[in-house]
Amino acid sequence: MQNAVAFLPRPTDNQVQHIRETVAQLQKSEIYRDYAQAFQTTTGLPLAVRAAGSFQPPLHGAKQANPFCALMAAMNKTCAACLQLQQKIEEEAGDEPKTMECFAGLTESAVPIRLGENVLAYLQTGQVMLRRPSKGKFKNTVRQLARWGNPGNLKQLETAYYQTRIIARRQYDSALRLLSIFAQHLSTIGNQIVLKGAAAEAPVITKARAFIAEHHSEELSLAQVARAVNMSVFYFCKMFKKETGVTFVDYLARLRVETVKELLLNPHKRVSEAAYEAGFQSLSQFNRVFRRLAGEAPSAYRERLHGPTDALAGGRALAHAA
């Protein structure tokens, strides 16, 4: 799981479980379900979200899924080839969407959903062709299937192959751009899920979260929170990480960044004001943390919300001057 998302370079089993739970909540969220339905209806492309490192056919059963790909998924070695392509896409999809072509000439893409500097999940789409299929390409596909074993009903396979949707590169790239924008929204939701944590967490952690929420705008240390819940720093640190999947420092940073995002909904709020109100002690620290967790500069985030104005320019100048 070299490229699986993690809060540490090598995630523990507990952290992987937190990742899967977070992605499961994203999949069930109303915003994802509404967007997926609208995206698939408008573009005619299939869409699925899957956790990073989860190698299973993500578009199987999705609305607009390609019948040819469904036939491929029923063949063991062909399915394995598709999963290898998926793994390769994931390995190369960092900050930007990644598109590759399978052995049969179909295009697949993955758009990363980031949780700070790490990848939480991918929006998956594709199963289309960007150019018309040729008889030669189909014959090569059948030969490859024959090398892997019984290719099945060739007539059914050929019909499904030539019924594969053909989409212009420009139109396909525009659809990926829409997914990139949506991935930013899902990143915010994923961050909020991490902050809220599991409903069945230990009462002492619930108490700690409440204390942090009340005092996050102040200078707040791990020792202060540990004292507030009557635990030693060592055991509180260990338990907090186990229950939430993130360290206290990372949790506090995420909470403050989310607070800044809420404050910046006010078009008259300057970036520097929001940073200090959220509890950041310096603008240089704030800029660094915000970019790491939000994936963009605070000025860019605010500009996306309200557009460039003279009032915002003052906030950006202060933020970058630090």
C-alpha positions in Angstrom: 0.0 0.0 0.0 2.8 2.3 -0.9 0.6 5.2 -2.1 -2.4 4.7 0.3 -3.4 7.8 2.1 -2.2 8.2 5.6 -1.6 10.7 8.3 1.8 9.1 8.6 4.1 7.7 5.9 3.1 4.2 6.8 -0.4 4.0 8.2 -1.3 1.7 11.0 -4.3 -0.7 10.7 -6.3 1.7 12.9 -5.5 4.7 10.6 -6.5 2.7 7.6 -9.8 1.9 9.3 -10.3 5.6 9.9 -9.6 6.3 6.2 -12.1 3.7 5.1 -14.8 5.0 7.5 -14.3 8.6 6.3 -14.6 7.5 2.7 -17.7 5.5 3.5 -19.3 8.6 5.0 -18.4 10.6 1.9 -20.0 7.9 -0.3 -23.2 8.2 1.8 -23.2 12.0 2.0 -26.1 13.8 0.3 -23.8 16.2 -1.5 -21.9 13.3 -3.2 -25.0 11.4 -4.1 -26.7 14.5 -5.6 -23.5 15.5 -7.5 -22.9 11.9 -8.8 -26.4 11.8 -10.2 -26.2 15.2 -11.8 -22.7 14.5 -13.2 -23.7 11.1 -14.7 -26.9 12.5 -16.2 -25.3 15.5 -17.7 -22.1 14.0 -19.0 -23.1 10.4 -19.6 -20.0 9.3 -17.8 -20.0 6.8 -14.9 -18.7 8.1 -11.5 -17.6 6.4 -8.3 -15.5 7.3 -5.2 -13.1 4.8 -3.7 -10.6 4.9 -0.9 -6.9 5.2 -1.8 -5.3 1.8 -1.9 -8.6 0.0 -2.4 -8.2 -2.0 -5.5 -11.5 -3.3 -6.7 -13.5 -2.4 -9.8 -14.8 1.0 -8.7 -17.2 1.6 -11.6 -18.8 -1.9 -11.4 -22.6 -1.4 -11.2 -22.3 2.4 -11.5 -24.9 4.3 -13.6 -23.5 4.7 -17.2 -21.0 1.8 -16.6 -19.7 0.4 -19.9 -21.2 -3.1 -20.8 -17.9 -4.0 -22.4 -16.0 -3.3 -19.2 -18.7 -5.4 -17.3 -17.9 -8.4 -19.6 -14.2 -7.8 -18.9 -14.7 -7.8 -15.2 -16.2 -11.3 -15.4 -12.9 -12.7 -16.6 -10.3 -13.2 -13.9 -7.1 -12.3 -15.8 -8.8 -9.4 -17.6 -10.1 -8.1 -14.3 -6.6 -8.4 -12.9 -5.3 -6.3 -15.8 -7.9 -3.6 -15.1 -6.9 -3.5 -11.5 -3.3 -3.2 -12.4 -4.2 -0.2 -14.6 -6.1 1.3 -11.7 -3.1 0.8 -9.4 -0.8 2.5 -11.9 -3.2 5.4 -12.3 -3.3 5.8 -8.5 0.5 5.7 -8.3 0.8 8.6 -10.8 -2.2 10.7 -9.7 -0.8 13.1 -7.2 -2.1 16.7 -7.2 -3.8 16.4 -10.6 -6.2 14.0 -12.3 -4.5 11.1 -14.1 -5.8 9.5 -17.3 -4.6 6.3 -18.9 -5.7 3.9 -21.6 -6.3 0.2 -21.0 -5.1 -2.6 -23.3 -8.5 -2.5 -25.1 -8.2 1.2 -25.9 -10.6 2.5 -23.2 -9.8 5.6 -21.2 -10.0 5.7 -17.4 -9.3 8.6 -15.0 -8.8 9.2 -11.3 -9.2 12.6 -9.6 -7.6 12.7 -6.1 -9.5 13.9 -3.1 -6.9 15.3 -0.7 -7.0 15.5 3.0 -4.3 18.0 3.6 -1.1 16.8 2.0 -2.3 13.2 1.6 -4.7 11.6 -0.8 -7.9 10.3 0.9 -9.7 8.9 -2.0 -10.3 9.1 -5.8 -13.2 10.1 -8.0 -13.1 7.5 -10.7 -14.6 7.9 -14.2 -14.0 6.8 -17.8 -14.7 3.6 -19.6 -15.0 5.6 -22.8 -12.9 6.0 -26.0 -11.3 9.2 -27.1 -11.1 8.0 -30.7 -13.0 5.7 -32.9 -12.1 2.0 -32.4 -10.6 0.1 -35.4 -11.1 -3.5 -36.4 -7.3 -3.9 -35.9 -7.6 -2.7 -32.3 -10.5 -5.1 -31.6 -8.6 -8.0 -33.1 -5.6 -7.2 -30.9 -7.9 -7.1 -27.9 -9.4 -10.5 -28.7 -5.9 -12.0 -29.2 -4.9 -10.7 -25.8 -8.0 -12.1 -24.2 -7.3 -15.5 -25.9 -3.8 -15.5 -24.4 -5.4 -15.0 -21.0 -7.9 -17.8 -21.5 -11.4 -18.2 -23.0 -12.5 -14.7 -24.3 -16.2 -15.8 -23.9 -18.9 -14.9 -26.4 -17.1 -13.1 -29.2 -20.2 -11.8 -30.8 -21.5 -10.3 -27.5 -18.0 -8.9 -26.8 -17.8 -7.3 -30.3 -21.2 -5.7 -30.0 -20.4 -4.2 -26.6 -17.0 -3.1 -27.8 -18.3 -1.1 -30.7 -21.1 0.4 -28.6 -18.5 2.0 -26.3 -19.2 5.7 -26.1 -16.7 7.9 -28.0 -16.2 11.3 -26.5 -14.1 14.3 -27.7 -10.9 14.9 -25.7 -12.0 18.5 -25.0 -15.3 17.4 -23.6 -13.7 14.7 -21.5 -11.1 17.2 -20.1 -13.9 19.5 -19.2 -15.7 16.7 -17.3 -12.4 16.0 -15.4 -12.2 19.7 -14.5 -15.7 19.5 -13.0 -14.6 16.5 -10.9 -11.5 18.4 -9.8 -13.6 21.2 -8.5 -16.0 18.8 -6.8 -13.0 17.0 -5.2 -12.1 20.2 -3.4 -15.5 20.2 -1.8 -15.2 16.6 -0.8 -11.8 17.4 0.7 -13.5 19.9 3.0 -16.2 17.4 4.0 -13.6 14.8 4.7 -11.7 17.2 6.9 -14.9 17.9 8.8 -15.6 14.2 9.3 -12.1 13.7 10.8 -12.8 16.6 13.2 -16.2 15.2 14.3 -14.8 11.7 14.8 -16.7 8.5 15.5 -19.9 8.6 17.4 -18.8 5.7 19.7 -15.5 7.2 20.8 -14.4 7.1 24.4 -16.1 9.7 26.7 -12.7 11.2 27.7 -12.0 12.0 24.0 -15.4 13.5 23.6 -14.6 15.7 26.6 -11.2 16.6 25.1 -12.8 17.6 21.8 -15.2 19.8 23.6 -12.4 21.5 25.5 -10.4 22.0 22.3 -13.4 23.4 20.5 -13.9 25.9 23.4 -10.3 27.0 23.6 -8.9 26.5 20.1 -8.7 30.3 19.5 -6.2 30.6 22.4 -2.7 29.3 22.8 -3.4 25.7 23.6 -1.0 22.9 24.4 -1.3 19.1 24.7 -0.5 19.4 28.4 -3.4 21.7 29.0 -5.9 19.4 27.3 -4.6 16.4 29.1 -5.0 18.2 32.5 -8.6 19.2 31.5 -9.5 15.5 31.1 -7.4 14.3 34.1 -4.9 12.2 32.2 -1.2 12.1 31.9 0.2 13.7 28.7 1.7 10.4 27.6 -1.5 8.4 27.8 -3.7 11.2 26.5 -1.5 11.6 23.5 -1.6 7.9 22.8 -5.3 7.5 23.3 -6.2 10.6 21.3 -4.3 9.4 18.3 -5.8 5.9 18.6 -9.4 7.3 18.8 -9.2 10.0 16.2 -6.5 8.7 13.8 -4.6 12.0 14.0 -2.3 13.7 16.5 -3.4 16.4 18.8 -1.3 19.0 16.9 -2.8 17.9 13.6 -6.3 17.9 15.0 -6.0 21.4 16.4 -4.6 22.6 13.1 -7.5 21.2 11.2 -10.0 22.7 13.6 -8.4 26.1 13.2 -8.3 25.9 9.4 -12.0 24.9 9.3 -12.7 27.9 11.6 -10.8 30.2 9.2 -12.9 28.8 6.3 -16.1 29.6 8.1 -14.9 33.1 9.0 -13.9 33.8 5.4 -17.5 33.2 4.3 -17.9 36.8 5.5 -16.8 38.9 2.4 -15.6 41.7 4.7 -13.3 39.5 6.8 -9.6 39.8 6.0 -7.4 36.7 5.8 -5.1 38.0 8.6 -8.1 38.7 10.9 -9.6 35.2 10.4 -6.2 33.6 11.1 -5.7 35.3 14.4 -9.4 34.8 15.5 -9.0 31.1 14.8 -6.0 30.8 17.1 -3.0 31.0 14.8 -0.1 32.8 16.4 1.7 34.0 13.3 0.7 34.5 9.6 3.7 32.5 8.4 2.6 29.5 10.5 -1.0 30.0 9.3 0.0 30.2 5.6 2.0 27.1 5.9 -0.6 25.1 7.7 -3.5 26.3 5.6 -1.8 25.4 2.4 -0.9 21.9 3.7 -4.4 21.1 4.9 -6.5 22.9 2.3 -4.2 22.3 -0.7 -4.1 26.0 -1.7 -3.1 29.4 -0.3 -5.6 31.1 2.0 -5.8 34.1 -0.5 -6.6 31.7 -3.3 -9.3 30.0 -1.2 -10.9 33.4 -0.4 -10.7 34.5 -4.0 -12.6 31.4 -5.0 -15.3 32.3 -2.5 -15.8 36.0 -3.3 -13.6 36.8 -6.3 -10.8 39.4 -6.4 -11.5 42.7 -4.8 -9.5 45.6 -3.4 -10.6 44.7 0.1 -9.3 41.2 -0.3 -6.1 42.4 -1.8 -5.2 44.0 1.6 -5.8 40.7 3.3 -3.6 38.8 0.8 -0.8 41.4 1.1 -0.8 40.9 4.9 -0.9 37.2 4.6 2.0 37.0 2.2 4.1 39.6 4.0 4.5 37.3 7.0 
